[in-house]
Amino acid sequence: MNNSQQEAFEAIRGYLDAGEYHHFLMHGVTGSGKTEVYIHALRHVLEAGRTGLVLVPEIALTPQTLRRFYRIFGNSIALLHSRLNDRERYEAWKQLREGKKRIAIGPRSAVFAPLENPGLIIIDEEHDSSYKQEDPAPRYHARDVAIMRAFRSDAVIVTGSATPSLVSLYNSSKGKNTQLKLRERHSGHGMPAVNIIDLKKYRSSGMHGPLAAPLYQAMADALDRDEQVILLYNRRGYAGFVQCETCGHIEECPSCSVALTFHKYRNHVRCHYCGFSRNLGQNCSSCDAGSVKQVGSGTQRVEEELDGLFPGSSILRMDQDTTGGKDSHARILNSFGRGEHQILVGTQLVAKGLDFPNVTVVGVVNADTELAFPSYRSSERMFQLLSQVSGRPGRAAKAGVVYLQTWQPEHPSIVYARNHDFEGFAAAELSQRKNLLWPPYSRLVQFTFKSADAQLVGRVAQAFVQALIRVAGGIPVLGPAPAAIHRIKNEFRWEGLMKMPVAHGAASIEHLLDQAFAAYESEKPKGASKVRITVNVDAV
């Protein structure tokens, strides 16, 4: 370990030896060696006779990390994840309960692993939104559950990330956790250069399929040197939607208010919300004209265009359509790691925790995709995604370079990501959120109303939110309004949102919710039982 890693480990070891609860936030740049610190801390806690828990966003996306853990801890590890069958899951839980396995590793649900006497809990990539369980119930954030479990067990919890969530950073400023900073890459190499490509300048000329000239040339040069390339495009499928050029009709899901996505390899259109799919005919389903075209692009189309641009290179695609099998993630990543393919193209899956020494060029086909989501966290997610993917190249002896293609080159998230300036981004974003009372300065309580009756669900949402406003005592309440996707699986959805100032504790939220439901009961519309109301505290 280098000096920064050793200092971080010594700080953690002090509380492990004392048997006291403490929360460390390990903020280390990509490639800084956070995993090495985790391993030393786990070894120390096992030597002390206690157990350890490691949470990762997605077990299938961390094969390289898992191999390191297995090399060191071997048969002490039990994996817990959704792709286990019932027998495998039962066996893992049984061995943990009986103490035959002393380290549990898994995604968010592993936070409930039956470990006896846990001494250390690690949450890797703690910023990742997959740690929040939204639907179905129970709704919880694994990070919060882990913090409470560590507190009740007199254990140490380490939450690590190159781009910590702003909530965790805010809690650090309030003394709720202690920051450990790893500012340099373990290899000693600097962070890769990040180049911003303004797509507006190449709109009329200079485009090679989805690639502007600078990215295309960088890829060609890298491939000529027998190096590898990773391309991120955070939209799966072949085309964003299918539209008739005669009448303008867009093919939509019959059960959801969303456009169907075209998947070329099966020549069908699919809903990514309910799973509905059907073959794509030659004629428009509305006017029967034979002028249907695919609009927009996805990873499938990018893969096809790359095949034409670089005919001598083998291309591998990684998205939800290619990773449906039990071991498909590992097969794809292992194949790329062995050098059997020169280009890896995929959705955000390719941005997470990958370490390939021969990757020297990373390109983001459209850096603006995260901004399309209607969320107060869009800028944060955009910065995190760009920072994470920018950390993939140049992690070994070969230098790396990153190209971000964008229509908004001056967007703060892109500028801060280019400069690897997390502190600058965090300060600017926190200032804006404070002015607007968004988390971490409030706790969001989201109310979702669902029913097959489009009129009734709106009336119930209005009645409930009015009752909430009356008892909220000036606490900001937004809505209700139809959800961004108004209909899913033939259920109509409305939403309301309450911004609970962070000074109010959980008991205050519970008391206010009790008051709101009591007020609503006295004036709810006729037939309200046909509407389901769900409450999501700390919605993300």
Helices and strands as residue ranges (DSSP letters): H 3-18, E 22-28, H 34-47, E 51-55, G 59-61, H 63-73, G 74-76, E 77-79, H 86-97, E 103-106, G 108-112, E 118-124, G 129-131, E 132-133, E 140-141, H 142-152, E 156-161, H 166-173, E 178-182, E 193-198, G 199-202, E 207-208, E 211-212, H 213-224, E 228-232, E 241-244, E 261-263, G 264-266, E 268-270, E 277-279, E 292-295, H 299-309, E 315-318, H 328-337, E 343-346, G 348-351, E 359-364, G 369-372, H 378-390, E 401-406, H 412-418, H 422-436, E 442-451, H 454-472, E 477-488, E 491-501, H 506-521, G 528-530, E 532-537
